[in-house]
């Protein structure tokens, strides 16, 4: 699994793009990375894009555990985040995560496309720069 981190400085959007196989271990690494980049960029919004993921080898147990944990970016920040998941089976897992964690993540949304994510965030024509 590889992770590309991008940032749109005009809209202050942090974009994380996962590529390859997504496993329980890679999700654990994701939590550390997003917190680090979110803080460094002082992002106002975030998008996690799973469009290029080829295999979702995640356990539903891990998703339940993560949904119950404190979010990697606490929602009292008032900063929305969107998960992009075009694959049908993975979309269901992301929605399960969203529903189970909605009390601590009320500003988290799950959509099928990046364009839907931009619309959800009210952003047009963002320009992303590669951070990592």
Secondary structure as UniProt FT lines:
FT   STRAND          2..8
FT   TURN            9..12
FT   STRAND          13..23
FT   HELIX           24..41
FT   STRAND          45..57
FT   HELIX           60..68
FT   HELIX           75..77
FT   STRAND          81..84
FT   HELIX           88..100
FT   TURN            101..104
FT   TURN            106..107
FT   STRAND          108..111
FT   HELIX           114..121
FT   STRAND          129..130
//
